Amino acid sequence: AQVVLMGASEAYRFNGGPLGTDKDILYPGGALDPLGFAKDANKVAELKVKEVKNGRLAMMAMLGYYVQAIATGKGPLENLTGHIADPTHVNGFAFATEF
């Protein structure tokens, strides 16, 4: 659902919607930049790189959640509470030999 909604809103913007005056597909400016961070071209390039890097880091974090859930059969909060209760025996090494 999120892919459809974001795709529709970006298509509307790019095709001349209320925020569609800038035709740069990857722009971080206009009405979506109320603090004016994108006024300097060098700063815009730096912000784009930072956004890509943060997105990649978030994807790796989600991969960690998925692997943890597959390995332990529990969710992240349940694993955290178990580790806090007994950090010596409830950790990543305890489940490493179960594959």
Sequence and secondary structure as in RCSB ss.txt:
>XXXX:A:sequence
AQVVLMGASEAYRFNGGPLGTDKDILYPGGALDPLGFAKDANKVAELKVKEVKNGRLAMMAMLGYYVQAIATGKG
PLENLTGHIADPTHVNGFAFATEF
>XXXX:A:secstr
 HHHHHHHHHHHHHTT TTTT   TT   GGG TT GGGSHHHHHHHHHHHHHHHHHHHHHHHHHHHHHHHHSS 
HHHHHHHHHH TTTSSGGGSTT  
